[in-house]
Amino acid sequence: MSTSDPKSRPRPAPDPSSMPPSSWAKRTGFRPNFSGETNPTDSAHIALPPRPKDPDAHPDLEAGRSRGTSAVNGDPTGAKAPPPQPQLPLEKDQPVKRRKDSDGLPKGSGPSQNGHALPPPPPSEPANQPRRRPQTGDDDGFVDRHSHMKYELRDTPGLVPIGLYGLQHYISMLGSLVLIPLVIVPAMGGTHEDTSNVVSTVLFVSGITTLLHTSFGSRLPLIQGPSLVFLAPALAIINSPEFQGLNGNNFKHIMKELQGAIIIASAFQALLGYSGLMSLLLRLIHPVVVAPTIAAVGLSFYSYGFPVVGACLEIGVVQILLAIIFSLYLRKISILGHRIFLIYAVPLGIVITWALAFLLTEAGVYSYKGCDSNVPASNIISDHCRKHVSRMKHCRVDTSHALKSSPWFRFPYPLQWGTPIFHWKTAIIMCVVSVISSVDSVGSYHAASLLVASRPPSPGILSRGIGLEGLSSILAGLWGTGTGSTTLTENVHTIAVTKMGSRRAVELGACILIVLSLVGKVGGLIASIPDVMVAALLCFMWAMHTALGLSNLRYSEAGSSRNIIIVGLSLFFSLSIPAYFQQYGISPGSNLSVPSYFQPYIVASHGPFNSKSVGLNFVLNTLFSLHMVIAFLVATILDNTVPGSRQERGVYVWSDPETARREPAVTKDYELPFRVGRVFRWVKWVGF
């Protein structure tokens, strides 16, 4: 890097054809910004005239900005210089306890990059104020951190605001936390009481693992919970042939199988993180890999979504429409400074739709003469009642007795379902899924750090976070949540919408979640949500998950023909190859033992792999029927073998450990509490 004085370099004339970079990512060498524009390279279809370059400017990718006075607000050379801005007023009325400007630096010196002092800001800005860049796009999207966030990572706005914002953070992510148990427990043959107990367990484990992650993991304000990544393999294990003919309590037996598989896979993930292997794997994980992999997770459940909603259209469609209206059409409506409809789109939709279903049930819309909704369908003799049994089951809100039967106090404890059962074939499937989960977390860490932290984490800090996610999933396996515990993808959207990035708020919210998990009636209330409403909410959430996955392309050149072809092939084959495995050996008129929306998850009994090893057949048929596995394989192979520049590929740029260690602000963001990091300072691959 150049060490010449930046003040001595002449400032070139601004290029009117260039666009002002408006995101942190551009200062790391990436061209696209958060609003989605891209600058094509030589492999794209559109070519722009070359921009004048400053031969003295050397971009410092690790420092996150270009060295030289030709950069505007730290952006690379070639950016159009903005007009002089009026002096920004000091934020004296801000009630939050902000981080000190110096962060351990000498008074009067600006922030440093790689140990070199940066030149003072222009006279139009006070020296002690952070430089502001104009926002691009809507302010409920991903924009500049300094002008967007209310509270950043280490801000402490006080006990009451922290509690309110923490509770708001968890309520806005309610669907991500509790809807997965509402799908897998009935599929395992569990009762409404079993569903209530699993929901309480999920809330308890989510609170514990979130506290662990914010303290000893990546230290970013990311909620841990049951990820959608684990849902498809869990359903494949649940619907395996060996569990179809079980007698007695199927739920506990299958849950113990899932626990054993999750514990082994979580130990593998912890080893992947704490051994430093994750730092090596990072060389293969780029935005063009993350985007189709996470998008395929959401797209893989299309067979479950609307087919279940169709069982009671007047309830399910209303639920979907309310979520769309609140999150899109009413997203800019602010009440008391909060965008209530955007933040609470899912909870508000649940309350209104549930109230509508209750009114229709009490009005007798779903009551049929001589028919009882509590009688099992197999015991109904009347043809008239058989015709309406589906509507009574899916539309009425009084068919579940989970709220009445659940206790007021219940403490979730380890091994509450029994001793886990370990089988190598299910463990291998979950080990592969844990790698996909780690890929998901990589994208979440990077996007969250752009919003709330001074810099992105170093590879060692990221490995530390992945390792702790493995330990957290071991806890989930011991307690029996049915899935592993990992960083929820929806975290990034929630942080951007609520503008709340305080670590303390997430930690206090986790404590509140633990207290609520001990109230059995809370789990019973959630377990009482009708199946149609659950499916409708999952339609919205899976669509959001797909969009959040594709949003990682904003770090690359989305208009590049190279990236377009790779992402397109990855998504297409992630749908087509699993469809081949799922439909193999099934005749059109075959009588399946599971509902049609669970048909994609019984591939182990009829897949094309048919060797002498039954276990090997189960593993291969199941893995190749998972959409996210195919997307990950195709995208990883193509992105790492097809030539492309770093700028075009959008390679993630993580902080350099040595550089980050010299900056007090970065150290305070990511260092472990209670001086724990000093004890393990020799383990450089899991920290600074």
N, C-alpha and C positions, 0 to 999 in steps of 0.2 A: 504494500500500500504506500501511497505517497505521504511524505511527512512534511512537505513544504507548507509554508504559512498560507492559509486560505485567503487572508486579507490581501495578499500580494497578487492574487490572480485576477485578471480582468473579467468582468461580467459580460458574457456575450449577449447580443441582442436577442430578445425573445422570438421564438418561432411562432408566427400566427397560425400555422397549420396544426400545431400540436395542441393537445388537450391537457388541462391541468390535472395532474394526478390527485385523487381525492381519497385515497385509502392508505392505511398503514402498509398493506401488502405491496403497494407500488414502490414504497421505499426500500423494500427488500429485493427489488429487482423484478417483481411481477408487473405485468402491464395492465391487466384488467382492474377495475375498481368495483366497489360494492354496487354501483348502479348497473353494472352488467356490460359496459362497453368493453371492447377488446381491440387490440392493435394487431393486425395480421402480421405473420412472418412469411418467410419464403415458401412455406408449404400451404399457405391459405390461398383462397381464390382471388382475393383483392389485394393489390399491391399499392402502397402509398409511396410518395417520394421520400428519399432518405432525408433524415433530419441532420442538421449540423451537430457535430459532436465537439465537446471540449476535450482536447487531448490531455489536459492536466487533471481532469476529474476522474477519480477512480471509485467506482461504487464499492462500498463496504457492505457485503451481504450480511455478515454476522452482526454488524452494528445496526443494521436496519435503515441506513440512509447513505446518500452519496457524499463522498468527501470532496468538497470544493464549493466555491461560491456560486457556481453555475446552477446549483440545486436550489429549488424554491421550496421552502418549508421542509427541507430534508429530502426532497424528491430528486430522482435522477436527472441528469442533464437532458435538456430538450424540452423541459416543461415550460409552459408559458407563464411568465411572471405575472402575478396578480397585481391589480392596481393597489396603491397605498391604502391601507385601512386606517380608520380613526382609532385612537387609543382606546383599548378595552378597559372598562371600569373594573376596579377591584371588587371581588365578590365578598363584600363585608357582611352582607345580610344572610349569608349561607349558614344555616343552623348546624350543618354537619361538621364534625371534627375532621378536617382534611389533613392529608399528609403534608409535612413540611416541604417547602420548595427545595431546600438544600438536600434533604435526605442524607445528611452526613457529609455534604460537600462544603467547602469553604464558602463563606458568605461572599456574594458577588460573582461567583463562578457559575456558569451555566451547566447543564447536564453534560456528562462526558460520554464519549463513544470510543470504546476500545482503549480507554486510558488517555485519550487526547481531548483537550478542551475544545469545545466548539466555539466558533466566533459568536460575539454577542448578537442579539436580534437587532433588526433595523430600528432606527429611532422612532418609528411610528408605533412601536410596541414597547410596553414596559419590560425591563430586563427580567423582572421576577414573575412574569406571566407566561403561561404556556402558549405557544403559537397556535392559533386557531386556523383551521381550514374550512372553507365553505362546505356545508353539507350537500351531499348529492343524494337524490332520491328522496323517498318519503322518510320521515323521522321514525317510523315504526319498523324500519328495516335495518339493514346492517350499514351503519354510517360511521363516521369518525368517532373514536372513543371519547376524545376530550369534549366534544360538543354534544355528545349524545347521552352519556351515562349520568345519572343523578348521583349514584354512589359507586365508587370504584372498589378495588379488591380490599384495601386495608382501611376503608372509611368506617367510622363508628358513629352513626347519627344519634345515638342514645337508645336506651332500653325500649321505650315505647315504639319509636319508629322501626327499630330493628325487629321487634316482635310482629308488628303489623306487616312489614314488608316480607318477613320470613314466612308468615302464614299465607300471605298473598302468593308467594312464589310456589308453595306446595299446592295450594288450591288450584292455581292455574294449570298445574301438571297432574291434577287428580286422575284424569283418564289414563295417563301413562303408568300410574302407580297401581291401580286397582283393577283394570279391565282384563288383564291377562289371566288372573285366577278365575274370573267369571267365565272364561272359555275352557280352560284345561280341566278344572275340577269336575264340571258336568260330563266332560268327555271321558274322564276316568271312572265314571259311575258314582261320583260323590253326591251326597245329599246337600240340601241348602245349608244345613248346619256345618257340614264340612267346608263348604264355600266360605261361610262366615269366618270360620277358624283360620283358613288359609289367608283370607284378606287381612285379618288382624296380624298374622305372622308376617305378611309382606310389609305392612306399615312399620312393624317393630324392627325388622331387619333393615329396611330402607333407612330408618332414622339412625341406627347404629353404624351402618356402613358409610353413610354420608358424613357423620362425625369423624370416622376414621380417615376418610379420603381427604377432607378439608384440613385435617391435622397432620397426617403422615403420608398422604398420597401426592397428587399434583398440587394440592393446596388451592386449586381454583374452586369457585363457588358452583360446583356441579353436583346435582342430586343423583344419588345412586338408587337403582331400583331394578325391577324385573324388565329386562330388555326384550323388545320384539324379536331380536336376533335369535333368542332361545325358543321362541314359540313354535316355529315350524319343526325343528328336530324333536321337541317335546311331544308334539302331536304325532309325529312319525313313530316314536317309541310307544306312545299310548295305544296306537292302533296297530301295533305289530301282531302277527298271528298268534303268538304264544299267550297273549292276554285276552284273546277273544272268547276262549272257552272257560274262563275262570269262574269258579263258584265261590260264593261268600262275598267278603268285602274287597271288591276289585280296587277301590280307591286307595286303601292303605298299601296294598301290594305294589301297585303301579307307582305310587308315590315313593316307596322305598327304592324301586328301580331307578327312578329319576334322581333321587338323592345320591345314590352311589355313583351314577354317571357324572353328575355335576361336581361332586367332591374330587374325583380323579381329574376331570377336565380343569377344575379351578387350580388344583395343585400344579398342573402343567402350565397354566397361564401365569401363576406366581413365579414358577421357575423361569419362564420366558422373560419376565420383567426383571427380577432380581439378579439373574445371571448375566444381564447385559445383552442377551441375544436380541432383545427388542430393538436395541440401538442398531444392530446390523439389519434387522428386518425393515427398519425405517428407510433404508436405501431403496427398497422396492415399492414403498407405499407413497404414492403421490396423489394429487387431487384427481387425476384421470382414473386412478384405481379406486379411490374411496367413493367417488360419485356414483358410478353404476352399481357398486357392491351394496351400498346402503339403499339406493333406490330399488334394487331388486328385492330387498327385505320387505318393503311396503307393497310392491306389485305382486308378491307371491301369494297374497291372501285374497285375491279377487274372487276366488271360488267360494269363499266363506261370507263375504260382506253382504252384497245385496240379495243373494238367495235366502238368507235368514231374514233380512228386512222385509222381503216379500211375503212372509207369513202374516204380517199385520201392517199393511202399507200405510194406513192412516196414522199410525204411531211412528213407524220408522222413518217415513219420508219427512214428517214434520220435524223430527229430531235432526235429520241431515240439513234441512232447509234453515233451521234456526242456527245451527253451527256456521253455515255459510253466510247467513245474513249478519250475524254478530261479528264474525271475523273479517268480513270484507266490506259490506255496505255500511255498517255502523262503526267501523274501526276508528274513525276520527272523532267520534263523539266523546267529549271529555266531561266527567262529573267530578267536581272537587279536585281537578288536576290529574285525574286518573282515567285512562281509557278503559272503562269498566267492561264494555262489550268485547273489546279485543282481548283483554287479559283473562276474562272469565267466560269466554265463549262456550267452553265445554260444561262447566258447572251450571251456568244459566240455562243452557239447552236441556240439561238433565232435569232441572227443577220444573221448568215450564212444561216439558213433554210428559213428565211423570204426573204433574197436576192434571193435564189434559186426559191422560189415560185413566186416572182415578175418577174423574168426573164421568167419563164414558162408562166405566165399570159400574159406578153407583147409579147411573141413569138406566142401567139394564140393557145397554146396547149389546153386550156380549153374554146376556143371559138367555138361555133357550129352554123352553118348557120340557120338563122331565129329564134334563141333563145336569150333571154335577161335574164341575171342573176338577174336583179332587179325586174322582174315580180314574184309575189308570186306563189308558186307551185300550189295553188288551182285555179289560173286563167289561167294556161297553158293548151291549148287545144291540141296541137300537140303531138302525141305519141313520135315522135323523140325527142322533147325537154324534155318531161317527163322522158325519159330514161337517160338523161344527167343532169337533174336538180340538183341531189345530188352532182355530181362532180363540177358543176359550183358553187354551194353554199359553199362547203367545201374546194376547192382547190384554187379558185381565191382569190387574196388579195385586190381586189377593190370592194368587195361587202359591206364593212363597210364604212359608212360615218361619223364615230365618230370623226376622226381627223379634218375633214373639218367643222363639225357643232359645235365642242367644242369651247368655248370662250378662249381668251388668259388669262384672270384672272377670277377666281371664288373662293369665300371664303366659305368653308363648314361651316354650322351653325347648331345648335341643332334643332331638330324637323323639319328638312327641308322636310320630307315626310309627315308630319302631326302629329297629336296627337297619341301616341302609344295606341294600343288596348290590354287589359289585359284579358286573359282567363286562368283559373286555370289548364286546362289540358295541354296546351302548356308550362305553367310555370313549372309544375312538371317535365316534360321531360327535360327541360333545367336545372333545379336544380340538377337532377341526373348527367347530363352531366358536370355540373360545378365541381362535385366531381371528375369525371374522369380527367378533366382538371387540378385539383389540384394535382392528382397523377402524371400526366405528368410533372408538374412543380417541384415536389419533386425530380424526377430523374435528371432534368436539373440543379437544384440548386446544387445538390451533385456533379455531374460530372463537372460543371463549376468551383466550388470551388476548386476541385483538381488541376485544371490547373492554376488558376490565384490568389487565395487567400492563406493567410498563414495557415488558417484552414477552415474546413467546418463551416457553420453557426450553431448557436444553434437552438433548437426547437422554441424558441421565435422569433428569427430573421426569420426563415422560415415561422412561422405563420404570421408575419408582412408582408412578401412578398405575401403570399396568400391573405391576407386581402386587400392589395393594388391592387392586380390583380382583385379582386371583384369590387373595386371602379373604376378601369380602364374599366372594362366591362360595368359598368353603363354608363360611358361616351360613349362607343361604341354603347350602346343601344340608348342613347339620340341623338347621331349624325346619327345613322342609317347606320351601316356598314353591317348588315345582320348576323354577327356572334359576339361572344364575343372576348375580347382582353385578350390574355394570353401569357405566355412565349413560344416562338416558339422552338420546339424540335431541330430544325436544328442549334440552337445557338451553341451547344457544338461542333458539327462538324466544324462549321465555325471558332470558336476560335482555335480549334486544327490545322486547316489547315492554317489559316492566321497568327498564332502565335501572335495574337494581343489580349491582355486582358485588355487594358487600359480602365478604366471607362470614362475618359474624351473623348476619341476618339468616343465611342458609343454615348455620349451626344452631341458632335458636329455633328456627323452624323445624329442624330435625328433632330437637328435644320435645317440642310440642307434638310432633308426630309419634314419638315414642309413648308419650302420655296417652294420646288418643288410641293407640293400639291396645292399651290395657283395658279400655272400655269395650266390652264385648258387643254392646248395642251398636257401636259404630260399624264394626264388621258386619253385623246382621243387617243394618240399614243398607250398606253397599251391596250385600249379597242379594237383597230384595229387588234390585234393578231388573226389570223384565229383559228377557233375552233379545228381543227386537231392538230395544234401546241400546243395549250393549253392542250389537252388530252395527247399528247406525253410527254410533260414536266411533267404533273401530274403522268404519269406512272413511270417516273424516281424518282420524289419526294416521291410518296407513297412507292416505294421500299426502298428509303433512310430512310423514317420514320419507316418502319418495321425493318430495320437493326439497326437503332439507338435505337429502343425499346429493341430489343434482346441483344444489347451490354451491357445493364445493368446487364446481367448475369455474366459479368466479375468480379463483386463484390461478387459473390457466387461461390460455387463449381459446375461449369457447368457440370462436369462429374459425379456428384452424381446421383444415380438412383432415389432418392427422388425428386430432382429438375427436372430431365428429365421427369419423369411421370407427375408432376404437370404442367409443361410448356406445355407438349404435350397434356394433357387433356384440358387445358385452350384454347389452339389454336384450337384444333379440334372442341370442342363444341362451340367456338365462331364463327365458320363457319357453323356448322351443325344445331344448334338450330335456329339461324336466318333464315336459308334456309327453315326450316319447316314452320316457321311463314310466310315467304315471298311467299311460294308456296301453302299455305293452301287455298283451295276454288277456285283456278284458274284452269280452264280446259285448255288443250293444245291448243284448237282452239279459245279461247276467244279473243275478240277484245278489246285490252287495249287502254285507252285514253291517255297514255303517251308513249314515246319511250321505247324500250326494256331495255335500260340501266338505266332507272328510275323506272323500275318495282319493285325492292326491297324496294322502299320507298312509295309504295301505300298500304302497308300491313294493315293500319288502316281501310280500307274499306272491308277487307275480312279475317282478322285474326281469329284464333280459339277462342279468348275470345269474347263471344257474350251474355253479360248480358243485363239487362234492362237499365243500365246506359250507354249511348252512350259515354260520356266523359271518364268513367272508361275503356271501351273497347279500346278507342283511346290510352290512356296512356299505358295500359298493352301490347297491340299488338305492339305499336311502340317501347317501351323499350326492349321487348324481341326479336325484330328484329334488334337491334343494336349490332353489333359484339363486340364492346369494353365493353358494359355493361355485356354481358355474360362472356367475358374473365376476367373482374374484379371480378365478383361474384365468379366464379369457383376458380380462383387463390387465392383470399383472404380467402375463406373458407378452402381450402386444405392447404395452406401454414401456416395458424394459428391453424390448428388442427392436422396435421401430425407431429409427433415428429421429431426434428432435432436440432443439435447444432447451436449456433450462427455463428460459423465458416462456417458450411455447408450451412446455410440459407443465409449467407452474409448480416446480419442485418446492416442497415445503422448506422454508429456511428456519431452522431452530437456532436459539442463542448459543454462542460459543461458551463453553464452561468457564474458560479462563477470563474471558471478557466479562461475563455476567458476574463472576465472583468479585471483580473490582468495582462493580457498581452497587452502592448501598441500596438503591431502590429495588433492583432486581433481587438482591439477596433477601431483603425483607419480604418480598412477594412470595418467594419459594422456599426459603430455608425452613428446616424442621423446628418445631417449638421445643422448649425445655433443653436447648443445647444438645438435642439428640443427634443432630447432623455432625457435630464435632467428634462424636464417638466413632461414627462410621465414615469419617472423611477419607479414609484410605480406599473405600469402595467408590471409586470415581465414576463407575458406569451407572450408578443409581443416585446421582446427585450432582452437585457442582463439581 
